[in-house]
Amino acid sequence: MSKLANKEVSSHLRDKSSLEGKLIYLFSFLALMPLIPCVYIINSLALELLSASTLLLVMIIPSLWAANRCFHYVTDTLERISLQLDSIGNEEFNSWHLAEFNSGRVTNLKRDFEKLSGKLQAKRFEYMHNESFLSEFIKELNLPILVLDHHQQIYSANHAIELLLKIPTNNLLGKHAQTLGLAFEDNKWQQTNDTQLVQRFEVTHHVVKRSGRNYQLLVLFSIEQQLRANEKQVWQRLIRVLNHEVRNSLTPIYSMTQSLQEMKLTGPLTPEQEVLEKNILHVIEKRSLQLLEFVENYSAFSKLAPAKMAVVYPKDIAQRMQAIFPKLMVKLDDSELPFLADAGQLEQALINLIKNAFEACEGNETNPDVQMQWQQSSQQTIINIIDSGQGIANNDNLFVPFYSTKAQGSGIGLIISREFIRNQEGELTLKNRKDARGAIASVSLSTVLEQ
């Protein structure tokens, strides 16, 4: 009850506090002001009824007429201001309801209206220009774009939609989005199963306001084109990986075959040369088989094959690496513990690391050595490739794909080497040497054999 009573009181107060009510009270008071001197004159002169009535009419009628005219002028001006605001609100900038005023406060108000109209008109032209630019820009885009009205009907479409559906744009206007197989579900637009679009698209939408109504801008991004681009990129990278690994293996094999031919050209082989010949042929055979297996795995799966873990011995790995790189210094020390590894992938990684080490030493003429040091415990096998080159200049980009500081580098050698090692539950790290100039590539593998 109290809320209802307060509401009635507030409504009554608003009625009383209207501008028209205040003007009526004020002008009525002013119009009746002449009654005071009229009453005084009538009483002083003791005028008869006819004379008194005549005096009242002469004094009151002009006052009432003047008060009525003042009230009319004020309310008429307010009505003109209201009409002017309504015209501006309806974007009718050439309608002037205050034109008869040439001076005074209303004239100043009229100038303010003119400035406001000018600004709104400029904003309107700017908006129209932007809308026209956006419309033309959308038409020129290769992306299929639809504009839907508030009823989800097609308001406009660009040329890409026409090419996609092979339907003239004019035939699409007014049709519901569902006729194209587009539905608004879970607060986003999606393709339905009965879509007319020949490709799969990811649909993004944006709300655009125009003339007080919401329009939806639908942009269709082809998923298939992106998948094709990604597929092409993957194949390009795969070819670069294969090229990199095959080259790194075939180059030392070619060098060993050249050395073998040169030994045979000099005459009969000595017993030492015959042993060396057998070792070279064994290394070539072993490496060729591992390289063939590597290429076959990549051709089949386009990725690293699972590691084929088997028991290997440090001495066997070291001998094959020294046969491939005769200048490599090997320090086995007491490293004789067998460990589990994929010999092919491990040797491929070591070939990449040793080759990088020798390339890093090309500018060092004083002590261009590369060492392979083995450190073993009952838990861990560590293979360190130590060089005396320039060291690592940019640690942050070491394992960034396709980043290389070498002029002819592919930028994938370290990446694929690390993947080879990680494929065997190991880890590859690179750091600068502390005792001298150069770098250390450290391969860490588990020595624990499966029971």
N, C-alpha and C positions, 0 to 999 in steps of 0.2 A: 504493500500500500504506500509506503513512504516513497519508494522509487517512482510510482505513478504520480504521486502528488508533486514530487520535485520536478518531474517532467512537465506537468501542467503549468507549474509556476514559471519554469524556464521558458516555455512557449509563450506564456502571457507577457513575460518581460521582454522577449524578443519582439512581440507585436507592438508593445509600447515604445520600444527603443528604435523603431524604424525611422529613417530620415523623413519620410513623408509625415508621420505623426508629429515629429518635433517641429517641422515647418508649419503644420496646421496650427499647433498650439501657439507658436511664436507669432505668426501672421494674424491669428485671431486676436491675440493680445494687442498687437499694434493697431488692428482695425477698430478695436473697441476703446482705444485710448481717448478719442475725442468725446466719449460719453462723459468723462469727468468735467471738462470745462462746460459742456452743455448743461449738465445738471446744476452746476454752480450758477450759470447765467439764468436758468429757469427759476431757480429759487431766489436769486437776488432781485430779478425784475418782476417776479410773480406773474410770469407769462401764462396766458390762457392755453387751453389744450391745443387749439389749432396752431397757435404760434409755436408752442413747444414742440409739436409734432413736425412742423415745417423745419424748425431749427435742427432737430435730430436727423431728419432725412438729409438735409443739406450737408451735415457734418459726417454722417456715418456712411452714406452711399459711396462717396469718392474714396473713403478709406478702405471699404470692403473691396471696391474695384481694384485699387492699387495693390492690396494684399493678394487678391486672386491672381493678378497679372504676375506679381513676383513669384508666387508659388508655381504658376505655369511655366515661367522662364527657367526656374531652377530644375523642375522635373523634366522639362523638354530638353534641357542641356544634358541632364543625366541620361535620358533616353538616347540622345544622339551619341553620347560616349559609348553606351552599351552597344548601339548599332555599329559604331566604328570598330569596336573590339570584335564583334561578331564577324564583321567583314574581313578583318585581318585574320581571324581564326579560320575562315573559309578561303583564305588566300585570294581575296578580292582587294588587291592593293590600289585600285583606281577609284574606289568608292570613298567620297569625303562627305561625311554628315556634319562636319563642323566648319564647312566652307564659309558660312556667313559671318564668322567671327574674324575680325582683322586686327584686333588689339586686345590687351588684357591677359588675364591668367589663362583663359580658355585658349587663346592664341598660342601661348607657350605650351599648353597641353597638346594642341594640334601639331606643333613642331615636333614634340616628342613622339607623337604617333607617326609622323612622317619619317622620322629617323628609324623607328622600330619597323615600319613597313619596308623601308629601304634595306635594312639588315636582313629581315626575313625573306625578302625577295631575292637578295644576293645568295642567301643560304639555299633557297629553293633552286636557283639556277645551278649552284654548285652541286647540290644533291642530284639534280637532273643530269648534269654533265657526268658526275661519277657513275650514276646508274647506267647512262648510255655507254660510257667507257667500259664498265664491267660487263655489260651485255655484249658489246663487240669483242671484248677480250675472251669471254667464254666461247663465243662462236668460233674464234680462231684456234682454240686449244684442241689438241689431239685427244685429250681425255673426254670420254663421254660424260656429259653433264645434263641433268634435268632440273627444272625449276617447277615445284609443285605449289599449288595454291592452298588455302586453308581447308579445302575439301579433299586434299591429296590427289587432285587432278592435275594433269600436265599443263602448266602455264606456258612454258617455253622449253626448247631443247636445242642443243647446238648441232653442228654438222656431223660431229663424230657419232652421235646417236643415230643420225640418219644413215651413215655408212654402216654402222653396226647392225641395225635392224633391217636395212634396205627398204625403209619406208619413208616417204616424204614427211618432213617435219609437220606440215600443216595437217596431215592425217593423224598425228599423235595428239594434237592439242585438244584438251577437254577430256581425254581418256583418263580413267583412274589408274594409279600406279600399279594396282594389282593385275591389270591386263597385261603388263610387261613381266609379271612374275616378281614384283617387289612388294614386300610387306614390312610394316613397322612392328617389330616384336622386341621385347626386352629393352625398350628405349633405344633401339637402333634399327636401321634399315637392313634387310637381308633379302637374298634371292630365295624364292620358293622353288619347289621341285618342278613346277610346271612353267618355269621361266622361259621367256622368248629369247633371252640373251644367249648367244652361242658359246660364250666363255664364262668362266667363273670369275666374279668380281668381288672385291671388297668395297662396300659402299660406306662412304662417310657423308654426313649431312650437317648442314649449317642453317640456322634460322635467320632469315632476312626479313626485316619489317618494311612494309610499303603501304602507304595510305592507311595506316592504322591496322593492317592485317599482317599476319605472319605467313611468310612464304618459306619453303624449304628448298635449299640448294643441295642436290644429290650429286656427288662426284664418284664415278665408278673407276676403281683402280684394278686393272687386270692382274689377277693372281697368276695366270698361266704365263704371261709375258715375263713376270718377275722370276718364275720358276725356270723358264727357258734361259734367262740371263744368268741365273745362278748356276744352272747346269753347264752352260758354256764356260763360265769362269772356273768351275771345278775341273772340267776337262782340260782347260788350258794349264791350270796349276799341276794337274796330274802329269801332263806331258812334260812340263818343266822338271818335275821331280824325277820322272823316268830318265829324262835326258841327263840330269845331273848325276844320278847314281850309276847309270851305265857308263858314262864317260869316266867317272872316277875309278871304276873297276877295269875298264878296257885299256886305259892308258898305261898302267903298270904292267898289265899282261902283254901289251904290245912291246913295251920296253924289254921285258924278259925274253920274249921270242927273238927280238933283235940281238940280244946278248948271246942267246943260244946259237943263232945262225953265225955270228961272228966267231964263236969258239970253234965251230965245225969247219969254218973256212980256213983256219990256221993250220989244220992237219989233224992227225989222230988225237983223240982226247986222252989226257992223262987220267989216272985213277981219281984224283981229286976233282977234275972237271966232270968225270962221269957221275960222281956222287952229286956234284952241283947240278948237273943236267937232270938227274932223277928228281932232285928237290924242286927244281924250277918247273918241270913237267907236272909234278904232284901239286904244286901250288896253283899252276894254271888250271889243272883239271878241277881241283877243289873249288877255286874261286869261280870258275865258269859255271859249275853246277849250282853254286849258291846264287850266282847272279841270275841264272836261268830260272831258278825257283822264285827269286825275288820278283822278276818280271811277270812270271805266270801268276803269282799271287796278286800283284797289282792289276793285271789284266782281268782277273776273275772278280775281284772285290772292289777295286778302285780305292783301296785303303790298306793300311798295314795289316798283314795277316797275323793271327795270334802266334805268339812266340812258341816254338817247339823246343821246350826246355829239355836239355840233356846234360850229362856230366861231361865237362870239358876240363882240360889241364892248362895252366898258364904257359907251360913250355911250348905246347902245340900252337897256341895262339901267337905267342911271341915269335916263333920260327917263321910262321907264314907272313907275319907283318915285316920281319926283317928281310925275307925273300922279296917281298914287293917293294920295300924301301931299303936298299942296301946301305944307305948312309945313316939309317936309324940306329941309335945306341940303345940297347936293351939292358936293363938291370933287373934281373929276376930275384937276386939275393936268395932268400929262403922261401920264395913263393912257389910252393909245389902242391898246395892243397887243391884238390878238385873242387869245382863249384858248378852250380846249375846255371846254364845260359843257353840261348839260341845262338850257336856259333856263327851262323850266317849273318844274322842281324848285328851281332856284336862286332864281327870283323868289318862289316860295312860301315858301322859307326866309327870304328877305329881308323879305317882308311880315310874317311872324311876328315877326322880330327888331325891325323898325322899329315895329310896333304895340306891342310890349312896351316899347320905349324911350319912346314917347310916353306910355304909361300910367304909366311910372316918373316922368315929369316933371310929372304932374298936380298934385302938391303943391308944386312949385317955381314960385312966381310971379315970382321975380326974373329968372331966365334960363332959361326952359323950352325950350331948343333941342335939336334932334336933328340930328346931322350924319352923312352918309355919305361917308367919305373912301376914295379909291382909291389904292393904292400898287402899282406894277408894276415888275417886273424881267424879264429874259429868261427867268427860271426860275419866277417865282412871281407870282401875283396875289392881293393882300390887300384885302379890303373890310372896313372898320371902321365899325360902327354905334356912334356915341358919343352918350350922353345926359347930362343934368345932373340926374338923379334922385337917389334916396336911396342908390344903390349896391347892391351885393350883400351881404346880411346873412348868408346861410348857403351858403357855397361847396360844402359837402359834399352838399347835397341838390339841387343845380342840375339834375342829370340823373337824379334818382330819379323813376321813372314815377309819374304821378298825384299828385306832390307840388307844391303851389302855395301861395304866401304871399298870393295874391289871393283875396278873398272868393268871387268867381265863377269863379276859375281852374280849368281842367281838369287842369293839371299835365302836359300832353303837348306843349305848344307847343315847348319847347326840345328835347324828345326827338325829335320828328318833324323839327325843323329840322336837328338834328345828323345824323339819318339821311339827310336829303336831301343834305347836304354830303358825308358819307362815301360816299354812293352814287356820287359823282363823284370819288372818290379824294382828297377834300379833308378839311378839319378845321375844326371850330367850337370856339372857346374864349371864355370870358367871364371878365372880371376887373374890379376896381375901377380907376377912374382915379387917377393919382398927382398930376396937376397941379390937379385940382379935384374937386368932388363929382360922383359919377355913375359909370357903368360903360361898358365897351367890349366889344362883341361883335365878334369878329374871325373872318372867313371867309377861309380860305387855300385857294387852288386853284392848280393847275399852269398856267403860261403856255406851256409847251413844246407845240407843235403836232405832231401825228403826221406823219411824213414819208411 
